[in-house]
Amino acid sequence: MHKIIALEPLPDYMLRLVFADGSEKIVDVSPFIGSGLSAALKDEAYFRRVKIESGGGIYWPNGYDFCPNYLYDEVPAVQASPN
């Protein structure tokens, strides 16, 4: 099982993730933001409230979360847009 040990919210709904195996990845979360629990993430201030849960996944205060294995294996890495 993969585990996220560090994360940094970036502009445009992207996250920089560092996994326990030392790999790093920038992922675009915007395709997963829509209605229901994920709607709150449209507010970038709220999006930046993301935390690492004890099992190594990530979550927001409203309970919306991502499994670390899914982020590692299934969500493609992207380049962050320059600021």
DSSP file (Angstrom, degrees, kcal/mol; ACC not computed):
  #  RESIDUE AA STRUCTURE BP1 BP2  ACC     N-H-->O    O-->H-N    N-H-->O    O-->H-N    TCO  KAPPA ALPHA  PHI   PSI    X-CA   Y-CA   Z-CA
    1    1 A M              0   0    0      0, 0.0     2,-0.2     0, 0.0     0, 0.0   0.000 360.0 360.0 360.0 137.5    0.0    0.0    0.0
    2    2 A H        -     0   0    0     18,-0.0     2,-0.4    17,-0.0    67,-0.3  -0.507 360.0-160.7 -84.1 155.6    1.2    3.5   -0.9
    3    3 A K        -     0   0    0     -2,-0.2    17,-2.7    65,-0.1     2,-0.5  -0.995  14.3-136.2-141.8 132.1    1.3    6.3    1.7
    4    4 A I  E     +A   19   0A   0     52,-2.2    15,-0.3    -2,-0.4     3,-0.1  -0.752  22.5 175.0 -85.6 129.2    1.4   10.0    1.2
    5    5 A I  E     +     0   0A   0     13,-3.1     2,-0.3    -2,-0.5    14,-0.2   0.578  65.8  17.2-111.4 -14.6    3.9   11.6    3.6
    6    6 A A  E     +A   18   0A   0     12,-1.4    12,-2.6     2,-0.0    -1,-0.3  -0.986  61.5 179.9-154.4 148.5    3.8   15.2    2.4
    7    7 A L  E     -A   17   0A   0     -2,-0.3    10,-0.2    10,-0.2    45,-0.1  -0.993  10.2-165.4-149.2 154.8    1.5   17.4    0.3
    8    8 A E  E     -A   16   0A   0      8,-2.0     8,-2.8    -2,-0.3     2,-0.2  -0.956  21.7-132.9-141.1 119.4    1.3   20.9   -1.0
    9    9 A P  E     -A   15   0A   0      0, 0.0     6,-0.2     0, 0.0    39,-0.1  -0.537  29.5-168.6 -69.7 137.5   -1.8   22.5   -2.5
   10   10 A L  E  >  -A   14   0A   0      4,-3.4     4,-0.8    -2,-0.2     3,-0.5  -0.742  29.5 -78.8-119.6 167.7   -1.0   24.4   -5.7
   11   11 A P  T >4 S+     0   0    0      0, 0.0     3,-0.7     0, 0.0    70,-0.2  -0.176 109.0  34.3 -60.8 162.4   -3.0   26.8   -7.9
   12   12 A D  T 34 S-     0   0    0      1,-0.2    18,-0.3    68,-0.1    17,-0.1   0.803 132.4 -65.1  62.1  34.2   -5.6   25.5  -10.3
   13   13 A Y  T 34 S+     0   0    0     -3,-0.5    16,-3.1     1,-0.2    17,-0.5   0.836  96.6 139.7  62.2  36.3   -6.7   22.6   -8.0
   14   14 A M  E <<  -AB  10  28A   0     -4,-0.8    -4,-3.4    -3,-0.7     2,-0.4  -0.812  36.0-157.2-109.0 154.1   -3.4   20.8   -8.2
   15   15 A L  E     -AB   9  27A   0     12,-2.4    12,-2.6    -2,-0.3     2,-0.6  -0.992  11.9-143.4-129.5 136.4   -1.6   19.0   -5.4
   16   16 A R  E     -AB   8  26A   0     -8,-2.8    -8,-2.0    -2,-0.4     2,-0.4  -0.896  28.5-167.5 -93.9 123.2    2.1   18.1   -5.0
   17   17 A L  E     -AB   7  25A   0      8,-3.5     8,-2.3    -2,-0.6     2,-0.5  -0.905  15.9-162.7-116.1 140.2    2.3   14.7   -3.3
   18   18 A V  E     -AB   6  24A   0    -12,-2.6   -13,-3.1    -2,-0.4   -12,-1.4  -0.992  16.4-153.6-119.7 125.4    5.3   13.0   -1.8
   19   19 A F  E >   -A    4   0A   0      4,-3.0     3,-2.4    -2,-0.5   -15,-0.2  -0.593  28.4-109.0 -98.4 159.6    4.9    9.3   -1.2
   20   20 A A  T 3  S+     0   0    0    -17,-2.7   -16,-0.1     1,-0.3    -1,-0.1   0.736 116.6  62.6 -59.6 -24.9    6.7    7.1    1.4
   21   21 A D  T 3  S-     0   0    0    -18,-0.2    -1,-0.3     2,-0.1     3,-0.1   0.431 121.5-105.7 -81.5   3.3    8.8    5.4   -1.3
   22   22 A G  S <  S+     0   0    0     -3,-2.4    -2,-0.1     1,-0.3     2,-0.1   0.285  77.2 133.8  93.8  -9.6   10.3    8.9   -2.1
   23   23 A S        -     0   0    0     -5,-0.1    -4,-3.0     1,-0.0     2,-0.3  -0.445  39.6-155.2 -75.3 149.9    8.4    9.5   -5.4
   24   24 A E  E     +B   18   0A   0     -6,-0.2     2,-0.3    -2,-0.1    -6,-0.2  -0.924  13.7 176.5-124.2 150.3    6.8   12.8   -6.0
   25   25 A K  E     -B   17   0A   0     -8,-2.3    -8,-3.5    -2,-0.3     2,-0.5  -0.989  23.8-144.9-154.2 140.0    3.9   13.6   -8.2
   26   26 A I  E     -B   16   0A   0     -2,-0.3    52,-2.8    52,-0.3     2,-0.3  -0.955  27.5-171.3-106.0 125.8    1.8   16.7   -9.1
   27   27 A V  E     -BC  15  77A   0    -12,-2.6   -12,-2.4    -2,-0.5     2,-0.6  -0.898  22.7-132.7-120.1 148.1   -1.9   15.7   -9.7
   28   28 A D  E     -B   14   0A   0     48,-0.5   -14,-0.2    -2,-0.3   -15,-0.1  -0.883  20.1-179.2 -97.7 115.6   -4.8   17.8  -11.1
   29   29 A V    >   +     0   0    0    -16,-3.1     3,-2.2    -2,-0.6     4,-0.4   0.560  57.7  97.1 -91.1 -10.0   -7.8   17.3   -8.9
   30   30 A S  G >  S+     0   0    0    -17,-0.5     3,-1.5   -18,-0.3    -1,-0.2   0.806  74.7  61.2 -55.3 -34.6  -10.2   19.5  -10.9
   31   31 A P  G 3  S+     0   0    0      0, 0.0    -1,-0.3     0, 0.0    -2,-0.1   0.734 104.8  51.2 -64.4 -17.0  -11.7   16.6  -12.9
   32   32 A F  G <  S+     0   0    0     -3,-2.2     2,-0.6    -4,-0.1    -2,-0.2   0.435  89.3  93.9 -97.5  -1.4  -13.0   15.2   -9.6
   33   33 A I    <   +     0   0    0     -3,-1.5     6,-0.1    -4,-0.4     3,-0.1  -0.829  49.9 102.2 -97.7 121.1  -14.6   18.5   -8.4
   34   34 A G  S    S-     0   0    0     -2,-0.6     2,-0.2     1,-0.4     8,-0.1  -0.057  71.0 -16.2-153.7-100.7  -18.3   18.7   -9.2
   35   35 A S  S >  S+     0   0    0      3,-0.1     3,-1.0     4,-0.1    -1,-0.4  -0.565  98.7  26.6-117.5-178.9  -21.3   18.2   -7.0
   36   36 A G  G >  S-     0   0    0      1,-0.3     3,-1.2     2,-0.2     4,-0.4  -0.380 127.6 -10.3  66.2-141.7  -22.1   16.6   -3.7
   37   37 A L  G >  S+     0   0    0      1,-0.3     3,-1.0     2,-0.2     4,-0.3   0.849 135.9  58.3 -59.1 -35.8  -19.1   16.5   -1.2
   38   38 A S  G X  S+     0   0    0     -3,-1.0     3,-1.5     1,-0.2     4,-0.3   0.697  84.8  80.6 -72.1 -16.8  -16.6   17.6   -3.9
   39   39 A A  G X  S+     0   0    0     -3,-1.2     3,-1.7     1,-0.3     4,-0.3   0.831  82.6  63.9 -58.6 -33.3  -18.5   20.9   -4.6
   40   40 A A  G X  S+     0   0    0     -3,-1.0     3,-1.3    -4,-0.4    -1,-0.3   0.786  89.9  68.0 -62.0 -26.4  -16.9   22.5   -1.6
   41   41 A L  G <  S+     0   0    0     -3,-1.5    -1,-0.3    -4,-0.3     6,-0.2   0.609  77.4  81.1 -72.1 -11.0  -13.5   22.2   -3.2
   42   42 A K  G <  S+     0   0    0     -3,-1.7     2,-0.7    -4,-0.3    -1,-0.3   0.812  76.6  80.5 -62.4 -28.8  -14.5   24.7   -5.9
   43   43 A D  S <> S-     0   0    0     -3,-1.3     4,-2.7    -4,-0.3     3,-0.5  -0.718  78.9-151.2 -78.2 112.9  -13.6   27.3   -3.3
   44   44 A E  H  > S+     0   0    0     -2,-0.7     4,-1.8     1,-0.3    -1,-0.2   0.819  94.0  56.8 -61.6 -30.7   -9.8   27.5   -3.6
   45   45 A A  H  4 S+     0   0    0      2,-0.2    -1,-0.3     1,-0.2     4,-0.2   0.912 111.3  43.4 -64.6 -40.6   -9.5   28.5    0.1
   46   46 A Y  H >4 S+     0   0    0     -3,-0.5     3,-2.1    -6,-0.2    -2,-0.2   0.906 108.8  58.2 -69.4 -40.9  -11.3   25.4    1.1
   47   47 A F  H >< S+     0   0    0     -4,-2.7     3,-1.1     1,-0.3    -2,-0.2   0.874  99.8  59.0 -54.4 -38.5   -9.3   23.3   -1.4
   48   48 A R  T 3< S+     0   0    0     -4,-1.8    -1,-0.3     1,-0.3    -2,-0.2   0.541  85.9  79.1 -71.7  -5.9   -6.2   24.4    0.4
   49   49 A R  T <   +     0   0    0     -3,-2.1    -1,-0.3    -4,-0.2    -2,-0.1   0.305  65.2 135.7 -83.7   9.9   -7.5   22.9    3.6
   50   50 A V    <   -     0   0    0     -3,-1.1     2,-0.3    10,-0.1    10,-0.2  -0.272  32.4-174.9 -60.5 143.0   -6.5   19.4    2.4
   51   51 A K  E     -D   59   0B   0      8,-2.5     8,-2.3     0, 0.0     2,-0.5  -0.879  28.5-107.5-135.1 164.5   -4.7   17.2    5.0
   52   52 A I  E     -D   58   0B   0     -2,-0.3     6,-0.3     6,-0.2     2,-0.1  -0.845  34.3-141.5 -94.2 130.0   -3.0   13.8    5.2
   53   53 A E    >   -     0   0    0      4,-2.6     3,-2.3    -2,-0.5   -49,-0.1  -0.464  28.8-100.5 -87.2 166.5   -5.0   11.1    7.0
   54   54 A S  T 3  S+     0   0    0      1,-0.3    -1,-0.1     2,-0.1     4,-0.0   0.767 121.2  56.3 -59.6 -28.2   -3.4    8.6    9.3
   55   55 A G  T 3  S-     0   0    0    -52,-0.0    -1,-0.3     1,-0.0     3,-0.1   0.460 122.8-101.6 -84.2  -0.4   -3.6    5.8    6.6
   56   56 A G  S <  S+     0   0    0     -3,-2.3   -52,-2.2     1,-0.3    -2,-0.1   0.450  86.4 113.4  96.4   0.9   -1.7    8.0    4.1
   57   57 A G        -     0   0    0    -54,-0.1    -4,-2.6    10,-0.1     2,-0.3  -0.246  64.2-111.9 -88.1-174.4   -4.6    9.2    2.0
   58   58 A I  E     +DE  52  66B   0      8,-1.7     8,-2.3    -6,-0.3     2,-0.3  -0.900  34.5 172.3-122.2 154.3   -5.8   12.8    1.8
   59   59 A Y  E     -DE  51  65B   0     -8,-2.3    -8,-2.5    -2,-0.3     6,-0.2  -0.977  24.2-134.7-153.6 163.3   -9.0   14.4    2.9
   60   60 A W    >   -     0   0    0      4,-2.1     3,-2.4    -2,-0.3   -10,-0.1  -0.800  42.0 -99.2-115.4 162.4  -10.9   17.6    3.4
   61   61 A P  T 3  S+     0   0    0      0, 0.0   -11,-0.0     0, 0.0    -1,-0.0   0.750 120.0  60.3 -55.7 -26.7  -12.9   18.7    6.5
   62   62 A N  T 3  S-     0   0    0    -25,-0.1     3,-0.1     2,-0.1   -24,-0.0   0.477 122.0-102.0 -82.9   0.6  -16.2   17.6    4.9
   63   63 A G  S <  S+     0   0    0     -3,-2.4     2,-0.2     1,-0.3    -1,-0.1   0.338  74.0 142.0  99.3  -7.0  -15.0   14.0    4.5
   64   64 A Y        +     0   0    0    -27,-0.2    -4,-2.1    -5,-0.0    -1,-0.3  -0.515  30.2 164.5 -67.7 133.1  -14.1   14.1    0.8
   65   65 A D  E     -E   59   0B   0     -6,-0.2     2,-0.4    -2,-0.2    -6,-0.2  -0.924  34.9-139.1-148.3 169.4  -11.0   12.0    0.4
   66   66 A F  E     -E   58   0B   0     -8,-2.3    -8,-1.7    -2,-0.3     3,-0.0  -0.998  24.7-123.3-133.4 138.5   -8.7   10.1   -2.0
   67   67 A C     >  -     0   0    0     -2,-0.4     4,-2.0   -10,-0.2     5,-0.2  -0.589  19.9-133.3 -74.2 137.7   -7.0    6.7   -1.4
   68   68 A P  H  > S+     0   0    0      0, 0.0     4,-2.3     0, 0.0     5,-0.2   0.863 105.6  56.1 -64.2 -34.0   -3.2    7.0   -1.8
   69   69 A N  H  > S+     0   0    0    -67,-0.3     4,-2.9     2,-0.2     5,-0.4   0.902 107.2  49.4 -63.5 -39.9   -3.1    3.9   -4.0
   70   70 A Y  H  >>S+     0   0    0      1,-0.2     4,-2.4     2,-0.2     5,-1.5   0.932 112.6  46.8 -64.1 -45.8   -5.6    5.5   -6.4
   71   71 A L  H  <5S+     0   0    0     -4,-2.0    -2,-0.2     3,-0.2    -1,-0.2   0.867 117.7  43.4 -64.7 -35.9   -3.5    8.8   -6.5
   72   72 A Y  H  <5S+     0   0    0     -4,-2.3    -2,-0.2    -5,-0.2    -1,-0.2   0.924 127.6  25.2 -74.0 -47.1   -0.3    6.8   -7.0
   73   73 A D  H  <5S+     0   0    0     -4,-2.9    -3,-0.2    -5,-0.2    -2,-0.2   0.792 130.7  27.2 -93.2 -31.3   -1.5    4.3   -9.6
   74   74 A E  T  <5S+     0   0    0     -4,-2.4    -3,-0.2    -5,-0.4    -4,-0.1   0.754  97.0  77.5-111.4 -29.9   -4.4    5.8  -11.5
   75   75 A V  S   <S-     0   0    0     -5,-1.5    -1,-0.1    -4,-0.1   -46,-0.0  -0.757  79.0-128.0 -90.3 120.5   -4.2    9.6  -11.5
   76   76 A P        -     0   0    0      0, 0.0   -48,-0.5     0, 0.0     2,-0.2  -0.314  19.6-113.4 -68.9 148.8   -1.7   10.8  -14.0
   77   77 A A  B     -C   27   0A   0    -50,-0.1     2,-0.3    -5,-0.1   -50,-0.2  -0.509  36.2-170.3 -75.0 147.7    1.0   13.3  -13.1
   78   78 A V        -     0   0    0    -52,-2.8     2,-0.4    -2,-0.2   -52,-0.3  -0.862  26.5-104.1-131.6 167.5    0.9   16.7  -14.7
   79   79 A Q        -     0   0    0     -2,-0.3     2,-0.2     1,-0.0   -52,-0.0  -0.791  39.0-118.4 -89.9 136.9    3.1   19.8  -14.9
   80   80 A A        -     0   0    0     -2,-0.4   -68,-0.1     1,-0.1     3,-0.0  -0.508  30.3-111.9 -72.3 142.8    2.2   22.6  -12.6
   81   81 A S        -     0   0    0    -70,-0.2    -1,-0.1    -2,-0.2     2,-0.1  -0.534  36.5-107.5 -73.9 141.1    1.3   25.8  -14.4
   82   82 A P              0   0    0      0, 0.0    -1,-0.1     0, 0.0    -3,-0.0  -0.399 360.0 360.0 -68.9 146.5    3.8   28.6  -13.9
   83   83 A N              0   0    0     -2,-0.1    -2,-0.0    -3,-0.0    -3,-0.0   0.414 360.0 360.0 -93.5 360.0    2.7   31.5  -11.6
